Amino acid sequence: MNIRQTYRRVENKIGLFGSILFGLEILIVFVLVWKIPLNNLRLEHIERNFRALEPYHPEDSELLSEKNYVGALYTGARSCGYFVGEFRVSALSREDIKKAYAGKAVPYFRQRTGLPAQVRFADEGFLDGPWYTWRDELLETPTADTASKNVYSVHVEYDRHSSPFGDFRCFYVK
């Protein structure tokens, strides 16, 4: 056995080790991020279908802000939730606003009934999901004359309760 053969054997072993190491790196990255594009597509699908509610908005309502979210909702949660909605303002009564969206739903694939439209008023103080943070941001920023009007959110939500592995947003750590 000469030096050239020994050198080739060592070179082959180093190449094999490098290939295995590279394959493991690719596998780790795939495990960490493989669900991100899938969850983004699901959120985009809900956002696109949310536009089906546009004809049902009260005529005098004004859009204040639009929000969407994918990720875990609570401390220690290990699932993905999807939220799409708008903050709006209207001079109508709360009952009339609720009637405008009563029974309305946003289609979502693999669900025959769709996601029901939910209405919440900004002064009610709801503390679930990302909405309480968005509500606080909305109330802190100066907006149009809202003193005599009702500020509300209309939104749809879907909490998937599936394995969060593959999307770091689905782990809520605080």
C-alpha positions in Angstrom: 0.0 0.0 0.0 1.5 3.2 -1.0 0.9 6.8 0.2 -1.3 7.6 -2.8 -3.8 4.8 -1.9 -3.8 5.8 1.7 -4.4 9.4 0.9 -7.4 8.4 -1.3 -8.9 6.2 1.4 -8.6 9.1 3.9 -10.0 11.5 1.4 -13.0 9.2 0.7 -13.7 8.8 4.4 -13.6 12.6 5.0 -15.9 13.1 2.0 -18.4 10.5 3.3 -18.3 12.1 6.8 -18.8 15.6 5.3 -21.8 14.3 3.2 -23.4 12.7 6.3 -22.8 15.9 8.3 -24.3 18.0 5.5 -27.3 15.7 5.2 -27.9 16.0 9.0 -27.8 19.8 8.8 -30.4 19.8 5.9 -32.6 17.4 8.0 -32.4 19.6 11.1 -33.3 22.7 9.1 -36.2 20.8 7.4 -37.6 19.7 10.7 -37.4 23.2 12.1 -39.1 25.0 9.2 -41.0 22.6 7.0 -44.5 23.8 8.3 -43.8 27.5 7.9 -44.8 27.7 4.1 -47.8 25.4 4.8 -49.1 27.6 7.7 -48.5 30.7 5.6 -50.6 29.2 2.8 -53.4 28.4 5.2 -53.3 31.9 6.6 -53.3 33.4 3.1 -56.3 31.2 2.2 -58.3 32.5 5.2 -57.3 36.1 4.4 -58.5 35.7 0.8 -61.8 34.2 1.9 -62.3 36.8 4.6 -63.0 39.3 1.8 -66.3 37.5 1.4 -67.5 39.6 4.4 -67.1 42.9 2.6 -70.7 43.2 1.4 -71.9 42.7 5.0 -70.0 45.5 6.6 -72.4 48.3 7.7 -72.5 51.1 5.1 -71.2 53.7 7.5 -68.4 51.6 8.9 -64.8 52.7 8.3 -61.8 50.4 8.3 -59.3 51.3 11.0 -56.8 48.5 10.6 -56.4 45.0 9.3 -54.7 42.2 11.2 -53.6 38.6 10.7 -51.8 36.1 12.8 -50.5 32.6 12.8 -48.9 31.0 15.9 -49.5 29.9 19.5 -51.9 31.9 21.5 -51.1 31.3 25.2 -48.2 30.6 27.4 -47.2 27.0 27.1 -49.4 26.4 24.0 -48.1 24.0 21.5 -50.5 24.5 18.6 -51.1 26.8 15.7 -53.9 29.3 15.6 -55.0 31.4 12.7 -56.6 34.9 13.1 -57.7 37.2 10.3 -59.8 40.3 11.0 -60.3 44.1 10.9 -60.9 46.8 13.4 -63.8 49.0 12.2 -65.8 52.0 13.5 -69.5 52.6 13.0 -72.2 54.9 14.4 -74.7 52.1 14.4 -75.8 50.5 17.6 -74.0 47.4 18.9 -77.1 45.3 18.2 -77.2 46.5 14.6 -73.5 45.8 14.1 -73.9 42.3 15.5 -76.9 41.7 13.2 -74.9 42.7 10.1 -72.5 39.8 10.7 -74.9 37.3 12.3 -74.8 33.9 10.6 -72.0 34.9 8.3 -69.0 32.6 7.8 -65.8 32.5 5.9 -65.1 29.3 3.9 -62.1 27.3 4.9 -60.9 24.2 3.0 -61.8 20.9 4.6 -64.6 22.5 6.6 -68.1 22.4 5.3 -69.5 25.0 7.6 -66.8 27.6 7.4 -65.3 29.9 10.1 -68.0 32.0 11.8 -67.5 35.8 11.8 -67.1 37.1 15.3 -67.7 40.6 16.5 -66.1 42.1 19.6 -66.2 45.7 20.8 -63.0 47.5 21.8 -64.3 48.6 25.2 -65.3 45.1 26.2 -61.8 44.0 27.2 -61.2 40.6 25.8 -58.0 38.9 26.7 -57.6 35.9 24.4 -55.3 35.6 21.5 -53.3 38.4 19.9 -56.4 40.6 19.8 -55.9 42.2 23.2 -52.5 43.5 22.2 -53.8 44.8 18.9 -56.8 46.4 20.6 -54.4 48.2 23.0 -52.3 49.4 20.0 -55.4 50.6 18.2 -56.7 52.5 21.2 -53.3 54.2 21.8 -53.0 55.6 18.3 -55.1 58.6 17.4 -57.8 57.7 14.9 -60.8 59.3 13.3 -63.5 60.7 15.6 -64.5 57.6 17.5 -66.0 59.2 20.7 -69.6 58.8 19.6 -69.1 55.7 17.6 -68.6 52.0 18.3 -65.1 50.6 17.6 -65.3 46.9 17.0 -63.4 44.0 15.5 -64.8 41.5 13.0 -62.7 38.5 12.7 -62.5 34.8 12.1 -60.2 32.4 14.0 -59.2 28.8 13.7 -57.2 27.0 16.3 -55.8 24.0 14.7 -54.5 22.0 17.7 -52.0 20.1 15.7 -48.4 19.4 16.2 -46.4 22.6 16.2 -43.1 21.0 15.2 -41.9 22.6 12.0 -43.0 26.1 12.8 -41.3 28.1 15.6 -44.2 30.6 15.7 -46.5 27.9 17.2 -44.5 27.7 20.4 -45.5 30.5 22.8 -42.6 31.2 25.2 -42.7 34.2 27.5 
